[in-house]
Structure formats: C-alpha cells, structure tokens
Amino acid sequence: MSGTSIHELPPAERPRERLLHKGADSLQTAELLAILLRTGTADRPVLELAGFLLQHFGSLEALSRAPIGELTRIKGIGEAKAIELKAAFALAARLNRSEAESRAINSAQDIAALLGDEMRLLDHESLRVVCLNTKHKVLAVEEITRGILNESLFHPREAFRPALARQAHAVILVHNHPSGDPRPSESDRHVTRQMKQAGELLRIELLDHVILGAPREGDARAYFSFKDGGLL
C-alpha cells in the first residue's frame, strides 16, 4: 500500500472500515498506526508514513520507546501526533498490567507480564518495588528511584517504606535497562545484597530482583531474574 492514499482505496479496503466490519486483527500494524495518525503529508500518504515509522525505528517496540522529541523530527509527526502515539502505547501497557495484577505473582515471567510492556516504554532507568500479600497478590507497585541504579544514591529504607505501609508479606524489586540488555551490573548485584539483608531484618522477604530488557534474537524472555540465576 506504499504511496497509496487512503481515499484512493475502495471504501471496503480502508483501515477504519475494515476495523469496523472485520475487527482489529484484520489490519496490519502499519494500518493500525495509520488510523492513529489520521493524516500524512503532501508527499507521503498516511499509510506510507506509518510504514516509514516502523522501518525507521526498526520495530513497533522500538517505536513505542521513542521519546516525543525524536518522533517529532519525523516529517508529518507533530507534537500532537507524537503525544497521541505515546498515549496509545501507554494505555496498551496499562491494560496488560491490569490483567496481570489480578493473578498471583509466582515467577519472574509473571513480573515481566505485569510490568514489562510498561517499563520498556521508558527511556530512563526506573526502580520499582512490587508489594505482595501472603498469597502473592499485588498490593501496590511503587517507583523508588529513577536514573542509573547506584548503591551510593540508594537506601533500602526507601524500597521497604511502601511495603511497611501496606503490611506486605514479601516484595520483588524490578528495574529496567533502556539499553535492552538485562544482564546485571555490579551495582545491581550490590543493591540486591543490601535489599536481601534489609528484608531479613524487617522480616519482609525479598523474593526476587528482576531486570527488564528488550527481546533479543534467541532469547524471547528479555529479563534477568536474580532468583533464577542463583544470585538470591
């Protein structure tokens, strides 16, 4: 459909009409993006603009993480369109989180389902604590700090404060690596040891520390679990 204006398509083949009558699954990713974008430019129809966005950023996931400033450098993507795209990606991530919160958290895979989509949208590191009850249901998820996770700038009391306030039985630390590589740094390891010791004193178990990255070829998990790695 590259170079084809939506108005040049037969009505039954236009993305909006196909979504209305056949559902969203009948549309390609570029066509769904075109619906959000609504218009293209004089020399790049909206379907072509949508396809260019996916090609330029390399994948839908990379597009979802692109900062607004980077999006607006693309001709045809003004600030309003960039904001609408970011809002659509954020809503999808929050829907996935809402569904995951209704289930017990028993593994790093559950944590990835809970926060993976949302935290992969971030262009900065964010450290969050997931507070769990005795049945490992989510009581709360709170951001503790943002920026590079450095033990000199971090104190365990900050992470356990929400757990104490909610009388949590256990916690899981979660943070993201915007680079996409979930392998732990030495700082990550040190913070985890600090948190484990603090949890033992407070009698709030640190179940895991999960680092979220991005899907890589040959490894669809896109996360690192200290527990699964035998480091906790």
C-alpha positions as CSV (number, residue, x, y, z in Angstrom):
1,M,0.0,0.0,0.0
2,S,3.1,2.3,0.0
3,G,2.3,5.5,-1.8
4,T,-1.4,4.9,-1.8
5,S,-3.7,7.5,-0.2
6,I,-6.5,6.0,1.9
7,H,-9.0,8.0,-0.1
8,E,-7.8,6.2,-3.3
9,L,-8.7,2.8,-1.8
10,P,-12.1,1.3,-2.3
11,P,-14.2,2.0,0.8
12,A,-14.2,-1.6,1.9
13,E,-10.4,-1.7,1.9
14,R,-9.8,1.4,4.0
15,P,-8.4,0.6,7.5
16,R,-11.1,2.3,9.5
17,E,-13.9,0.5,7.6
18,R,-12.1,-2.9,7.8
19,L,-11.6,-2.5,11.6
20,L,-15.3,-1.6,11.9
21,H,-16.5,-4.6,10.0
22,K,-13.8,-7.2,10.4
23,G,-12.1,-6.2,13.7
24,A,-8.6,-5.0,14.5
25,D,-7.0,-8.4,13.8
26,S,-7.7,-8.0,10.1
27,L,-5.3,-5.0,9.9
28,Q,-1.6,-4.9,9.6
29,T,0.4,-3.0,12.2
30,A,1.0,-0.1,9.7
31,E,-2.7,0.2,9.1
32,L,-3.5,0.4,12.8
33,L,-0.8,3.1,13.1
34,A,-2.3,5.0,10.2
35,I,-5.7,5.1,12.0
36,L,-4.0,6.8,14.9
37,L,-2.0,9.2,12.7
38,R,-5.1,10.1,10.6
39,T,-3.2,12.2,8.1
40,G,0.1,12.1,6.3
41,T,2.0,14.8,4.3
42,A,1.6,16.1,0.8
43,D,4.3,13.8,-0.4
44,R,3.8,10.8,2.0
45,P,0.3,9.5,2.4
46,V,-0.6,8.3,5.9
47,L,-0.2,4.6,5.1
48,E,3.3,5.3,3.8
49,L,4.1,7.5,6.8
50,A,3.0,4.7,9.2
51,G,5.2,2.2,7.3
52,F,8.1,4.6,7.4
53,L,7.8,5.0,11.2
54,L,8.1,1.2,11.7
55,Q,11.0,1.0,9.3
56,H,12.8,4.0,10.7
57,F,12.7,2.7,14.3
58,G,13.1,-0.9,13.4
59,S,10.1,-2.4,15.2
60,L,6.9,-1.5,16.9
61,E,8.5,-1.9,20.3
62,A,11.4,0.5,19.4
63,L,8.8,3.0,18.1
64,S,6.9,2.7,21.4
65,R,10.1,3.7,23.4
66,A,11.0,6.6,21.2
67,P,10.9,10.0,23.0
68,I,8.5,12.6,21.8
69,G,11.3,14.8,20.7
70,E,12.6,12.0,18.4
71,L,9.2,11.3,17.0
72,T,8.6,15.0,16.1
73,R,11.8,15.0,14.0
74,I,9.9,12.8,11.5
75,K,8.2,14.9,8.9
76,G,4.5,14.6,9.3
77,I,4.7,13.8,13.1
78,G,3.9,17.0,15.0
79,E,3.8,17.2,18.8
80,A,0.1,16.4,18.9
81,K,0.5,13.2,16.9
82,A,3.6,12.2,19.0
83,I,1.6,12.6,22.2
84,E,-1.3,10.6,20.9
85,L,1.0,7.7,19.9
86,K,2.7,7.7,23.3
87,A,-0.7,7.7,25.0
88,A,-1.9,4.8,22.9
89,F,1.2,2.7,23.8
90,A,0.9,3.6,27.5
91,L,-2.8,2.6,27.5
92,A,-1.9,-0.8,26.0
93,A,0.8,-1.3,28.6
94,R,-1.5,-0.4,31.4
95,L,-4.2,-2.8,30.1
96,N,-1.6,-5.6,30.2
97,R,-0.6,-4.6,33.8
98,S,-4.2,-4.5,34.9
99,E,-4.8,-8.1,33.7
100,A,-1.6,-9.3,35.3
101,E,-2.4,-7.7,38.7
102,S,-5.4,-10.0,39.0
103,R,-3.1,-13.0,39.2
104,A,-0.7,-14.2,41.8
105,I,3.0,-13.4,41.2
106,N,5.0,-16.6,41.4
107,S,7.8,-16.1,38.9
108,A,10.0,-13.6,37.0
109,Q,7.8,-14.3,34.0
110,D,4.8,-13.1,36.0
111,I,6.7,-9.9,36.7
112,A,7.6,-9.4,33.0
113,A,3.9,-9.8,32.2
114,L,3.0,-7.3,35.0
115,L,5.5,-4.5,34.2
116,G,7.4,-5.5,31.1
117,D,5.3,-3.6,28.5
118,E,5.1,-0.5,30.6
119,M,8.7,-0.2,31.7
120,R,10.1,-1.0,28.2
121,L,8.5,2.3,27.1
122,L,10.8,4.2,29.4
123,D,14.0,5.9,28.1
124,H,15.4,6.1,31.6
125,E,16.1,3.5,34.4
126,S,13.3,3.1,36.9
127,L,13.5,1.1,40.1
128,R,10.1,-0.2,41.4
129,V,9.0,-2.3,44.3
130,V,6.2,-4.8,44.0
131,C,4.5,-5.4,47.3
132,L,2.8,-8.7,47.8
133,N,0.4,-10.2,50.3
134,T,0.7,-13.8,51.8
135,K,-1.0,-15.2,48.6
136,H,1.5,-13.3,46.4
137,K,-1.3,-11.0,45.1
138,V,-0.2,-7.4,44.3
139,L,-0.8,-4.9,47.0
140,A,1.0,-2.0,45.2
141,V,3.7,-1.1,42.7
142,E,5.7,2.0,43.5
143,E,8.6,3.7,41.9
144,I,11.5,4.1,44.3
145,T,14.0,5.9,42.2
146,R,14.8,6.8,38.6
147,G,18.1,7.2,36.8
148,I,21.1,4.9,37.0
149,L,20.8,2.5,39.9
150,N,23.7,3.3,42.1
151,E,24.1,2.0,45.6
152,S,25.6,5.3,46.7
153,L,22.3,7.1,45.8
154,F,20.0,4.3,47.1
155,H,19.0,3.2,50.6
156,P,16.9,0.1,51.3
157,R,14.5,2.0,53.6
158,E,13.2,3.8,50.5
159,A,12.2,0.4,48.9
160,F,10.7,-1.1,52.1
161,R,8.8,2.0,53.1
162,P,5.8,1.2,50.9
163,A,6.0,-2.5,51.9
164,L,5.8,-1.5,55.6
165,A,2.9,0.9,55.0
166,R,0.9,-1.8,53.3
167,Q,2.0,-4.6,55.7
168,A,3.4,-6.6,52.8
169,H,4.4,-10.2,53.3
170,A,7.1,-10.0,50.5
171,V,8.5,-7.7,47.8
172,I,10.1,-8.0,44.4
173,L,12.4,-5.4,43.1
174,V,12.1,-4.5,39.4
175,H,14.1,-2.2,37.2
176,N,14.7,-1.7,33.5
177,H,17.7,-1.4,31.3
178,P,16.9,1.0,28.5
179,S,19.8,-0.4,26.5
180,G,17.8,-3.6,26.2
181,D,20.5,-5.8,27.8
182,P,19.1,-7.2,31.0
183,R,22.4,-8.5,32.4
184,P,23.1,-7.2,35.9
185,S,25.8,-4.7,36.6
186,E,28.0,-4.9,39.7
187,S,25.9,-2.1,41.2
188,D,22.7,-4.1,40.6
189,R,24.3,-7.0,42.4
190,H,25.3,-4.8,45.4
191,V,21.9,-3.3,45.7
192,T,20.3,-6.7,45.7
193,R,22.6,-7.9,48.5
194,Q,21.7,-4.8,50.5
195,M,18.0,-5.4,49.9
196,K,18.1,-9.0,51.0
197,Q,19.9,-8.1,54.2
198,A,17.4,-5.4,55.0
199,G,14.5,-7.6,54.3
200,E,15.8,-10.3,56.7
201,L,15.9,-7.6,59.4
202,L,12.4,-6.4,58.7
203,R,11.1,-9.9,58.1
204,I,9.8,-9.0,54.7
205,E,11.1,-11.5,52.2
206,L,12.8,-10.2,49.0
207,L,11.5,-12.9,46.6
208,D,13.4,-11.7,43.5
209,H,15.1,-8.8,41.7
210,V,14.1,-8.7,38.0
211,I,15.8,-6.6,35.4
212,L,13.7,-6.0,32.3
213,G,15.4,-5.6,29.0
214,A,14.2,-5.9,25.4
215,P,13.6,-9.1,23.4
216,R,16.7,-10.3,21.7
217,E,17.3,-12.8,19.0
218,G,17.4,-16.3,20.5
219,D,16.1,-15.0,23.9
220,A,12.4,-14.0,24.0
221,R,12.4,-13.7,27.8
222,A,14.0,-10.2,27.8
223,Y,14.6,-10.2,31.5
224,F,17.1,-11.4,34.1
225,S,16.0,-12.9,37.4
226,F,18.4,-12.9,40.4
227,K,16.5,-15.8,41.9
228,D,16.6,-17.9,38.7
229,G,20.2,-17.0,38.3
230,G,21.1,-18.3,41.7
231,L,22.1,-14.9,43.0
232,L,19.4,-14.5,45.6
